[in-house]
Amino acid sequence: MQAKELIKKVHRIQIITNRMVNDILAGEYHSAFKGKGMEFDEVREYQVGDDIRNIDWNVTARTGIPHVKRFSEERELTIYFVVDISPSQGFGTQNRTKAQLAVEIAAILAFAAIKNNDKVGLILFSDRIEKFLPPRKGRYAVMRIIREMLSNTTEGEGTDVAMALEYLGRVQRRKAVVFLISDFLSAAYEKSIKQAQSKHDVIAITSHDPGEFSFPGVGLVELEDSETGERIIVDGKSPMLQKMFAQRTNKVKKERESLFKRIDMDELSVSTNEDYLKNIHQLFRKRALGRKRK
């Protein structure tokens, strides 16, 4: 991609997504993700009504006056975008590909994050780590994430979610909010995603396209696996083929959803032919309500 074309695309993404954040999502982001933990603030003298479980016995013994530890809600978070850029992300039968959809959603969430003074980092992966940007604050950090997602060339040929999450575990020791953006066309990632979820707040953003759920009845057609390059010729009008295709797609979808439910991990499903803002709203409201009930 030429530099001038890249700058134009970055600017377009910035205008579209920034407007969405300003008008709609900034407050909802705060409710959904802020204050997921508590951090130590100060020690002060005990007052009537304080929780005795927070008494600092060391300070109390030293001063002879009861003191309690005071905690405050965490105000700054580390946000990671772990984004699948394998060849299958280039698929799209609508107005955008899955890769373009991922850029827009990551940009929206990243702009919302910096409005709350959070740090944002990026891991791009296929069957290898394609790019790593450590977490930084500010608009420049967001713009660099957008540029890398738009311009990075994929060297890998497949998708390895487990490898990407294991890499995240090595570079990010402290708890972070992780947006894992992929179509999850990857094998054997259950163990790694459980481990990541036990340490971080992981939200799966599953990208898909309508063309992945129904086989076109167009007669003989040559198919190429976007990740392996393997080609076969099939009869698109075959009812058996269409049934097998639908069954396989739904089986993969149900297995993924079942896994995320078992480990209590939020999933945001987005499609290349839908308005994803409604889905983001629903996710934010769900998380905000969940916090209020706790």
N, C-alpha and C positions, 0 to 999 in steps of 0.2 A: 504494500500500500504506500503510495506517495505521501510525503510529509504534508503537503497542502491538503490532500484529501483526508488524511488522518485528523488534522487540526479541525477541518470542517465537521467531521463526524463527531469528534469529541465535544465541540461547541454545541452541536445539535442535541446530543445526549444531555449535556449540562442544562440547556434551556428547558427541555421537556421535563426532566426529572426534578430539577430544582423547583420548578413551579408546583409540581405535585407535592413536594415536601413542604413548601411554604404554605400552601393552601389547605393541605389535608392531613399529612402524616406526622408532623413534628411532635405534636402533643401526644398522639397515640403511641408513638415510639417510646416516649418517656415513660408512659404508664405500663407498657409491655415489658420493658427491659431494664429500667432503672431500679436500683435498690434491691438487686437479687441477693445481696449479702450485707453483712454489717461489719464495720471496721472500728477498732478502738479509737476513741476520741480523747478522753481525759479521765483523771481521777478527781473526784470532789467529795466534800463531806456528805455523809448520809443525811437524807431528808425524809420526813414522814411520807410514807407511800412508796418509797423506792423498793425495788425488788431485792430482797436479802440475798438472792442467789448471785447478785452482782457485787457483793461486798469484796473489796480488795483486802484480804487478811494481812498481807505483808505491810501495807501502808497503815492499816488500822493498828497493828501491833507496834509499829515504829512511832506513831504519833499519839497513841492512846485515845484517838478519836475515830469513830467508825467512818470509813470512806467507801465509796462505791465506784466501780468502773463505769464510765459512760461510753456508749457506743452510738455511732451515727451511721445512717444509710450510705452505702457506697455511692459516690457521685460520678465516678469516671469508670468506664469499662474499656476492655480491649475487645475489639470486634475483628473477627477473621472471616474473610470470604475464601472458602475452599471450593474452587470452581473447576469443573470438568470441561476441558477443551479438546477432548478426543474427537476423532473424525465424525462420530455419530452426531455431534452437536451441530454439524453443518447441515443437518436435514431440516427441511421446512417446506410444506406444501401451501402455506398461507402467505401473509404479508411479510413474515420474518422467519428466520431460522431459530432453532433452539439456542444457538450461540448469541444471536442478537437479543433474544429475549433475556438471556442471562445478564448481558451487559446492562440493560435497562433496569432490571430489578436490583442488581448489585449497586448501581449508581444511586437509585432512590434510597436504599437502606444506608449507604455510605454517607450521603448528604444529611440524612436524618441523624446519623451517629455524630457527625462533627458539630451539628447544631447543639448537641448535648455535651460537647467537649470530650467525646470518646476518641480513642485511637483506632485506626483502621489498618488492617494488614491484608495481604493477598497471597494465596497459594494457587497457582494454576497447575493442573495435572492432567495426564492422559494415563499411559501405563508407566509413566515416569514423572518426576517433578519437572515441570517446564519453566516455572518462574516462582521466585519467592520475594515478596516485599515485606520487610518487618513493619510492625504497627507504628504509625505516626499520626500526629494530629494535624488538622487543618485542611483547607481546600486543596492545597497542592497535593496532599496525600491521596485525596479522592480523585483528582484529575489524573494522577499517575496510574491509579488502579484502572480507570476507564481506558487510558491509552494502552496499557499493557493488554487488557482484555480484547481491545479492538485490533491490535497489531501483532500480537504474539503468534508465531508460526508453530504449529504442533509438529513435534518430532516423533512422538510415539504413535503407535498404531492401534492401541486398545484403551480400555478403561480399567483402572485399578484403584477403587475407592479405598480398600484396606491400606494400600501403600501410602496414599495421601494422608490418611488419618494417623498412621504411624509416624509419618514425617511431622505432622502437626504436633504430636506428643513430644517430639524431640526439640522442636524450636519454641514451643510455648508451654512452660512449666506451670504457670499460674492459671487460674480459671479464666476462661474467656467465653464470649458469646460467639458461636461458630455457625455461619450460614453455609451449609454444604449444598452446593448447586450442581445437580447432575441429572441425567436420565436413569442412572443406576443400572445401566446395562453392563454390570460387572458381577463377577462371581466371588463367592467366599469373602464377604465383607462384614458378616454378622458379628464376629468376635471383636474386630477392630472398632466397629461403630458402638458396641456396648461399652468398650473401654473408654472411648472418647466421651460418650454420654455420661459416664460415671464421674468424669473429671471436669468436663465443660458443659455449658448450656448449648446443646447442638440443635439446630433447626434444619430439617431437610427441606430443600426446595427442589421439587421434582418437576423437570421440564419435559413436555411431551408435545406431539403434533398429531392432529386428527388422522393423518395418513398412517400412523403407527397402529391404529386400532381397527382398521378395516382394509381388506385387500381389494384393490380395484379390479373389477371384472372386465379386463381389456384383452382377453385372449392370450396368446403366447407372449411372454415378456421375459427379458433377461434381467435378473436381479444381481446386484453386487453388494456384498457386505462392506459397509463403509469403513469398518475397522480392520478386517482381514484381507479384503480385496478379492475374496472368493466369489466366483460367478456361477449361476445356474439359470437354466431356462425352465419356466413353469407355465402352466395354463391358468391364467387369472380367472377364467370363467368356471373353473372346477368348484362345485359346491363343497366338496370334501376339503380342498385346499383352503377355501375361505373359512370353513368351520374350524379347521386346525389352527389357522392363523389367529382367529379370534380367541380360541381357547388358550393358546399359549400366551398371548398378550395379557389376558385377564388373569391367568395363573401367576405370572410374574408380578402383576400389580397387586394382587391380593396377598402374596407372600411378603412383599415389601411393606405394605400397610400393616400387616399382622406383626411384623418385626418391630416397626416403630411404635405400635401400640403397646407391645409387651414391655418395651424398655422406657415407656412414657416419654417419647420424643415427639415433638411437634413436627408436622409435615405441612408444607404449603405446596399445593399442586397448581402448576401454571401451564397454560397452553398457548401456542403460537397464534391461535385464532380467537382468544378471549381477552377481555379487559381484566388484567390481573390486579388492578387496584382493589376491587371488591374482595378478592381472596386475601390480600394483605390486610385490609380492614378487619376481616373476620378473624385472622390469626392474632392481630394485635388485641382485639376485644377479648378473645378467648384467654389470652395470657394475662391481660389486666384483671379480668374477673377471677381468674385462678389465684392471683396474688391477693386479692381482697378477701377471698375465702380462707386463706391460710392464717 
